[in-house]
Amino acid sequence: MLYKLYEAQHLALMPMRYMAELSRGWFGHPFSPFAYAPFARRLAASSDLFLRVTQRYEKPDWDIEGVDIEVALDKPFCKLIHFKQSAAGKAKVLLVAPLSGHHATLLRDTVRALLPEHDVWVTDWVDARMVPLSAGPFHLDDYVDYVCEWIRFLSDAAGPELHVISVCQPTVPVLAAISLMASRNETHRPRTMVMMGGPIDARRSPTAVNNLATRKPFSWFEQNLIHRVPEKYPGYSRRVYPGFLQHLGFVAMNPNRHVSAHWDYYNHLMRGDGESAESHRRFYDEYNAVLDMPAEYYLDTVKTVFQDVALPKGRMFVRDELVRPQAIRETALLTVEGELDDISGNGQTEAAHSLCLNIPRDRREHLLAPGVGHYGIFSGRRWRDLIYPRVREFIKKHS
């Protein structure tokens, strides 16, 4: 019902959005005679801000020049994409993007940094509302199966040596997948695994995200956050954690910051500061673009990762098979955390070292990036100048 109300609200706003578009054109276009009225700039800025706040944001483009993007594997819930370029002499990297609300394009800066020296493959998650019910459910176990399949595929199709980077949420299913493959003595095992800002052990330095997951009973999440996709989408009647609810949660973590950012945007428009206004648009075009998550996967993650903390307790099972990180012996491990990360607290990712205790010490490293928040781990100046060089050298060292 809530999902339908959300759709109805969007339809109800259409006349107001139409008027706002007209107002922005009348009072903001330099060729309009109304644009030179005393109140014109204020009306144009107000209309623009209203349109930005009420807009539906679609998945952004990757916007990376010099490469062709090819879908290598097309699964119902995820596409494995390849950034095609000359791969001669380049290490092959599987970048596992998070399935946690935003699109994989959030890792655009990560991909840009990797491309000059690496052959890059990325997991591009599909909005669950676009997946028909006939595709079946998608559980955390299915996520682990996907990771195993990607590793096998890349080891067979593009040469045996593979390096896996997981950002945020996928650190858990990626570690589970590599652990299972090691336990089975599979030949397709990555040379390195780089885990960045993920909740391997959510008990360490708990954040607001961890506290919400542990203070509410499991039934609360199922009753309040899970809804069915409306009729207008291919995934009609699929149970999902809707993107608009996730976005509300993102904003609620730092409401004052977002209010200030939009007020600043309004003032940029008033002053005619086009460069600052465009910077705001670029950030929020990405930040506001969200996708629906499959309900089964989301609820499994709440239960397994945050409430039961099953992986560090040695109690995580994937299809009745125990996940044993101690089985990993050959894959080198680098963990990366941000000092100011307010989503995955300090120590949560580093916990992988105590679980992967049979990886030799000279094949394990940890980086705590000073002054870096959660998004700064994989995007922005500190990622490019501080974290990426460490990742690059780690991959070279163990290639």
Residue pairs with C-beta under 8 A, 6 or more apart in sequence:
1 227
2 227
2 242
2 245
3 227
3 228
3 229
3 230
3 242
4 230
6 242
6 244
7 230
7 232
10 54
10 56
13 54
16 50
16 54
17 50
17 51
17 54
20 47
20 48
20 50
20 51
21 47
21 51
23 43
23 44
23 46
23 47
24 44
24 47
24 48
24 51
25 32
26 32
26 34
26 35
27 34
27 35
27 37
27 39
27 40
27 41
27 43
27 44
27 47
28 35
28 40
28 41
28 44
28 47
28 48
29 35
34 40
35 44
41 269
41 270
41 272
42 270
44 269
45 266
45 269
45 270
46 266
48 269
49 262
49 265
49 266
49 269
52 262
52 265
52 281
52 284
53 262
55 288
57 284
57 285
57 288
57 289
57 290
58 289
59 103
59 105
59 127
59 289
59 291
60 103
60 105
60 108
60 285
60 286
60 289
61 105
62 69
62 105
62 108
62 111
63 108
64 83
64 108
64 111
64 112
64 115
66 85
66 115
67 83
67 84
67 85
67 115
68 83
68 84
68 85
69 81
69 82
69 83
69 84
70 81
70 82
70 84
71 79
71 80
71 81
71 82
72 80
72 81
72 82
72 121
72 153
72 157
73 79
73 80
73 149
73 150
73 153
74 80
75 146
76 126
76 131
76 135
76 136
76 138
77 125
77 126
77 128
77 131
77 135
77 138
77 142
77 146
77 294
78 99
78 123
78 124
78 125
78 126
78 146
79 123
79 124
79 126
80 121
80 122
80 123
80 124
80 150
80 153
81 121
81 122
81 123
81 124
82 120
82 121
83 111
83 115
83 120
83 121
83 122
85 115
85 119
87 119
87 158
90 117
90 118
90 119
91 117
91 118
91 119
91 161
91 163
91 395
91 396
91 399
92 118
92 119
92 121
92 154
92 158
92 159
92 161
92 162
92 163
93 114
93 118
93 119
93 120
93 121
93 162
93 163
93 164
93 165
93 395
94 121
94 122
94 123
94 150
94 151
94 154
94 162
94 163
94 164
94 165
94 190
95 107
95 110
95 111
95 114
95 120
95 121
95 122
95 123
95 165
95 167
96 123
96 147
96 150
96 164
96 165
96 166
96 167
96 170
96 174
97 104
97 106
97 107
97 122
97 123
97 124
97 125
97 167
97 170
98 106
98 167
98 168
98 169
98 170
99 125
99 143
99 169
99 170
99 293
99 297
100 168
100 169
100 246
100 293
101 243
101 246
101 247
101 250
101 290
101 291
101 293
102 286
102 287
102 289
102 290
102 291
103 124
103 125
103 289
103 290
103 291
104 122
104 123
104 124
104 125
105 286
105 289
106 286
106 379
107 122
107 167
107 378
107 379
108 286
108 379
109 378
109 379
109 380
109 383
109 384
110 165
110 167
110 378
110 379
110 383
111 120
111 122
113 383
113 384
113 388
114 120
114 388
117 392
118 163
118 395
119 158
121 150
121 154
123 146
123 150
123 170
125 291
126 291
127 243
127 291
127 292
128 138
128 229
128 235
128 238
128 240
128 291
128 292
128 293
128 294
129 229
129 233
129 234
129 235
129 238
129 240
129 242
129 291
129 292
130 233
130 234
130 235
131 138
131 234
131 235
131 238
131 294
132 234
132 235
132 236
132 238
133 235
133 236
133 237
133 238
137 294
137 296
138 294
138 296
138 297
139 294
139 296
139 297
139 300
140 173
140 296
140 297
140 300
140 301
140 304
140 318
141 300
141 318
141 319
142 297
143 170
143 173
143 297
144 173
144 176
144 177
144 180
144 318
145 177
145 318
147 170
147 173
147 174
147 176
147 177
147 178
148 177
148 180
148 181
151 162
151 164
151 177
151 178
151 181
151 188
151 189
151 190
152 186
152 188
154 162
155 162
155 187
155 188
156 188
160 188
161 191
161 399
162 188
162 190
162 191
163 190
163 191
163 192
163 193
163 194
163 395
163 398
163 399
164 174
164 178
164 190
164 192
164 193
164 194
165 193
165 194
165 196
165 391
166 174
166 175
166 193
166 194
166 195
166 196
166 198
167 196
167 197
167 198
167 377
167 378
168 196
168 197
168 198
168 343
168 344
168 374
169 198
169 199
169 301
170 198
171 195
171 196
171 197
171 198
171 199
171 200
171 349
171 352
172 198
172 199
172 200
172 301
172 304
172 305
172 311
174 193
174 195
175 193
175 195
175 200
175 311
175 323
175 325
175 352
175 355
175 356
176 311
176 316
176 318
176 323
178 189
178 190
178 193
178 328
178 331
179 323
179 324
179 325
179 327
179 328
180 318
180 321
180 323
181 188
181 189
182 189
182 324
182 327
182 328
182 329
182 330
182 331
183 321
183 324
183 327
189 330
189 331
190 331
191 330
191 331
191 332
191 395
191 398
191 399
192 331
192 332
192 333
192 334
192 394
192 395
192 398
193 331
193 332
193 333
193 334
194 334
194 335
194 336
194 391
194 394
194 395
195 333
195 334
195 335
195 336
195 349
195 352
196 335
196 336
196 337
196 349
196 377
196 378
196 387
197 336
197 337
197 338
197 341
197 343
197 344
197 349
197 374
197 377
197 378
198 344
198 348
198 349
199 210
199 305
199 306
199 344
199 348
199 349
200 311
200 312
200 348
200 349
200 350
200 351
200 352
200 355
201 309
201 311
201 312
201 347
201 348
201 351
202 210
202 213
202 305
202 306
202 309
202 348
203 210
203 309
203 312
204 345
204 346
204 347
204 348
204 350
204 351
205 345
205 346
205 347
205 348
206 214
206 345
207 341
207 342
207 343
207 344
207 345
208 253
208 342
209 343
209 344
210 306
210 345
213 302
213 306
213 307
214 306
214 307
218 299
218 302
218 303
218 307
221 298
221 299
221 302
222 295
222 299
225 241
225 245
225 298
226 239
226 240
226 241
226 295
226 298
226 299
227 239
227 240
227 241
227 242
227 245
228 237
228 238
228 239
228 240
229 235
229 236
229 237
229 238
229 240
229 292
230 236
235 292
238 294
238 295
239 294
239 295
239 296
240 292
240 293
240 294
240 295
241 292
241 293
241 294
241 295
241 298
242 292
243 290
243 291
243 292
243 293
244 290
246 290
246 293
247 288
247 290
250 287
251 258
253 342
261 280
261 284
264 276
264 280
265 276
265 277
265 280
268 274
268 276
268 277
268 280
269 277
304 310
304 311
304 316
305 311
308 315
310 316
310 317
311 323
311 325
311 355
312 351
312 354
312 355
314 322
314 324
316 322
316 323
317 323
325 352
325 355
325 356
326 355
326 356
326 357
326 358
327 358
328 356
328 358
328 359
329 358
329 359
330 359
331 359
332 359
332 363
332 364
332 394
332 397
332 398
333 352
333 353
333 356
333 359
333 363
333 364
333 365
334 364
334 365
334 366
334 367
334 390
334 391
334 394
335 349
335 350
335 352
335 353
335 365
335 366
335 367
336 349
336 366
336 367
336 369
336 377
336 387
336 390
336 391
337 344
337 346
337 347
337 348
337 349
337 350
337 366
337 367
337 368
337 369
337 377
338 368
338 369
338 372
338 373
338 374
338 376
338 377
339 346
339 368
339 369
339 370
339 371
339 372
340 371
340 372
340 373
340 376
341 372
341 373
341 374
341 377
342 373
342 374
343 374
344 374
346 368
350 366
350 368
353 364
353 366
356 364
363 398
365 390
365 394
367 387
367 390
369 376
369 377
369 382
369 386
369 387
371 382
372 382
372 383
372 386
372 387
376 382
376 383
377 383
377 387
378 387
